[in-house]
Amino acid sequence: MAHYNPGPGFTPQQPYPQPGMQANAPIYPPQPIRRGRRWLAYGLTAFVSLFLGIGIGASGDAETSAAGPRPTVTVTETEQAEPATTVTETVTVEPEQAAEEESGPRTTIPGDGQYLVGEDIKPGTYKTAGTDGFNCYWARLKNASGELSAIIANDNVSGQTRATLKKGEYFETKGCQDWKQVG
């Protein structure tokens, strides 16, 4: 068996050279795997997804969020109900009042809600004194879908303002004093 002679310049601290490797070639320690960029890419993607998910979840159903918080229903059961008393009330309606009630859409918009112009309220220009609390929001809408694309015009106001409503549009108001038709 022949003895391997590594040649001049060989130091005993270096391991024996491997096939295809020079005898005096430097040996570098293995480099650590860099995972910082991969973590950044995955972390950023997860953060954006979480942010969008929370935004979509917070927006909720348009009909539910427009109506405000859901009421709590409490049912109380009794063992035996007593028969109800029948009450008959006679109401005399003045002819002017009857004509006003049958005339159709209103000319005053009370409180919060969404109204169909031409059916619930009359078309025209309406005015409000402004906020009924912290903020007064109003919007003219193409339809009642709750989509942002349905908004024709809207505003958040604190003082008095006017809005001109056309037949077939929807009008939404929240946090405002009563709206009265002025034109």
C-alpha positions as CSV (number, residue, x, y, z in Angstrom):
1,M,0.0,0.0,0.0
2,A,1.3,3.4,-1.0
3,H,1.5,6.2,1.5
4,Y,-0.2,9.4,0.4
5,N,2.1,12.4,0.3
6,P,0.1,15.6,0.3
7,G,3.0,17.8,-0.9
8,P,4.7,20.9,0.3
9,G,2.6,23.5,2.1
10,F,0.3,21.0,3.7
11,T,-0.6,21.8,7.3
12,P,-2.0,19.2,9.6
13,Q,-4.9,21.5,10.6
14,Q,-6.5,21.0,7.2
15,P,-8.3,17.7,6.5
16,Y,-6.9,15.5,3.8
17,P,-7.9,16.9,0.4
18,Q,-10.9,15.3,-1.3
19,P,-10.8,14.0,-4.9
20,G,-10.9,16.9,-7.3
21,M,-9.7,19.3,-4.7
22,Q,-6.4,21.1,-4.6
23,A,-4.1,20.2,-1.8
24,N,-3.7,23.8,-0.6
25,A,-7.3,25.0,-1.3
26,P,-8.8,27.0,1.6
27,I,-11.8,25.4,3.3
28,Y,-14.6,27.7,4.2
29,P,-17.1,27.0,6.9
30,P,-20.7,26.4,5.7
31,Q,-22.7,29.6,5.3
32,P,-25.9,30.0,7.3
33,I,-29.1,30.0,5.3
34,R,-30.6,33.5,5.0
35,R,-34.3,33.4,5.7
36,G,-34.9,37.1,6.4
37,R,-36.3,38.0,3.0
38,R,-38.5,34.9,2.8
39,W,-39.9,35.8,6.2
40,L,-40.4,39.4,5.1
41,A,-42.3,38.3,2.0
42,Y,-44.5,35.8,3.8
43,G,-45.0,38.1,6.8
44,L,-46.0,41.0,4.6
45,T,-48.4,38.9,2.6
46,A,-50.0,37.6,5.8
47,F,-50.3,41.1,7.3
48,V,-52.0,42.5,4.1
49,S,-54.4,39.5,4.0
50,L,-55.2,40.0,7.7
51,F,-55.8,43.8,7.2
52,L,-58.1,43.2,4.2
53,G,-59.9,40.5,6.0
54,I,-60.5,42.7,9.1
55,G,-61.7,45.5,6.8
56,I,-64.1,43.3,5.0
57,G,-65.4,41.8,8.2
58,A,-65.8,45.2,9.8
59,S,-67.8,46.5,6.9
60,G,-70.4,43.7,7.5
61,D,-73.6,43.5,5.7
62,A,-74.7,46.8,4.3
63,E,-78.3,46.4,5.5
64,T,-77.2,45.4,9.0
65,S,-74.7,48.2,9.5
66,A,-77.1,50.8,8.1
67,A,-79.7,49.7,10.6
68,G,-77.4,50.0,13.6
69,P,-76.9,47.4,16.3
70,R,-79.2,44.4,16.4
71,P,-81.8,44.5,19.1
72,T,-81.8,41.9,21.9
73,V,-85.0,39.8,22.0
74,T,-86.2,38.5,25.4
75,V,-89.0,36.0,25.5
76,T,-90.9,35.5,28.8
77,E,-93.2,32.6,29.1
78,T,-96.2,32.5,31.4
79,E,-98.0,29.4,32.6
80,Q,-101.5,30.7,31.8
81,A,-102.5,33.7,29.8
82,E,-105.6,35.7,30.7
83,P,-108.0,36.5,28.0
84,A,-107.4,39.9,26.4
85,T,-109.9,42.7,26.8
86,T,-111.3,44.1,23.6
87,V,-111.1,47.8,23.3
88,T,-112.8,49.8,20.6
89,E,-111.8,53.3,19.9
90,T,-113.5,55.7,17.6
91,V,-111.3,58.3,15.8
92,T,-112.7,61.2,14.0
93,V,-110.5,62.3,11.1
94,E,-110.8,65.8,9.8
95,P,-111.2,66.0,6.0
96,E,-107.8,68.0,5.6
97,Q,-106.0,65.4,7.6
98,A,-107.4,62.5,5.6
99,A,-106.4,64.2,2.3
100,E,-102.9,64.8,3.6
101,E,-102.4,61.2,4.7
102,E,-103.7,59.8,1.3
103,S,-101.6,62.2,-0.8
104,G,-98.7,59.8,-0.9
105,P,-95.1,60.5,-0.2
106,R,-94.0,62.7,2.7
107,T,-92.4,66.1,2.6
108,T,-90.6,65.6,5.9
109,I,-87.9,63.1,6.5
110,P,-87.8,62.1,10.1
111,G,-84.6,60.7,11.7
112,D,-82.3,58.0,10.4
113,G,-83.2,55.7,7.5
114,Q,-83.1,55.0,3.8
115,Y,-86.0,56.3,1.7
116,L,-87.1,55.8,-1.9
117,V,-87.7,59.2,-3.5
118,G,-91.1,59.3,-5.2
119,E,-92.5,56.5,-3.0
120,D,-91.5,57.2,0.6
121,I,-90.7,60.9,0.2
122,K,-91.5,63.5,-2.5
123,P,-88.8,64.6,-5.0
124,G,-87.4,68.1,-4.4
125,T,-84.9,70.1,-2.3
126,Y,-84.8,69.3,1.4
127,K,-83.0,71.2,4.2
128,T,-81.9,70.1,7.7
129,A,-80.6,72.2,10.6
130,G,-77.6,69.8,10.8
131,T,-76.4,67.3,13.3
132,D,-78.6,65.6,15.9
133,G,-75.5,64.6,17.9
134,F,-71.9,64.2,16.8
135,N,-72.2,63.9,13.0
136,C,-74.9,64.2,10.3
137,Y,-74.3,62.0,7.2
138,W,-76.5,62.0,4.1
139,A,-76.3,60.2,0.8
140,R,-78.1,60.2,-2.6
141,L,-78.0,56.6,-3.9
142,K,-78.7,54.9,-7.3
143,N,-80.0,51.8,-5.5
144,A,-80.3,50.2,-2.1
145,S,-77.5,47.7,-2.7
146,G,-75.1,49.2,-0.1
147,E,-72.2,49.2,-2.6
148,L,-69.9,52.2,-2.7
149,S,-70.6,52.5,-6.5
150,A,-74.3,53.2,-5.7
151,I,-73.4,56.6,-4.1
152,I,-74.3,59.6,-6.3
153,A,-73.4,62.2,-3.7
154,N,-72.9,62.3,0.0
155,D,-71.5,64.4,2.8
156,N,-70.8,64.6,6.6
157,V,-72.0,68.0,7.9
158,S,-72.3,69.6,11.3
159,G,-74.4,72.7,10.3
160,Q,-77.4,73.2,8.1
161,T,-77.3,71.8,4.6
162,R,-79.5,71.1,1.5
163,A,-79.9,68.1,-0.8
164,T,-81.9,67.9,-4.0
165,L,-83.5,64.5,-4.5
166,K,-84.8,63.1,-7.8
167,K,-87.5,60.5,-8.3
168,G,-86.2,56.9,-8.3
169,E,-83.1,57.7,-6.2
170,Y,-82.7,56.5,-2.6
171,F,-81.9,59.0,0.2
172,E,-80.0,57.8,3.3
173,T,-79.7,60.0,6.4
174,K,-78.0,59.2,9.7
175,G,-77.5,61.4,12.8
176,C,-79.3,64.4,11.3
177,Q,-82.2,66.5,12.5
178,D,-85.5,66.2,10.5
179,W,-85.3,67.1,6.8
180,K,-88.0,69.4,5.5
181,Q,-88.9,70.1,1.8
182,V,-88.1,73.7,0.8
183,G,-88.4,73.5,-2.9
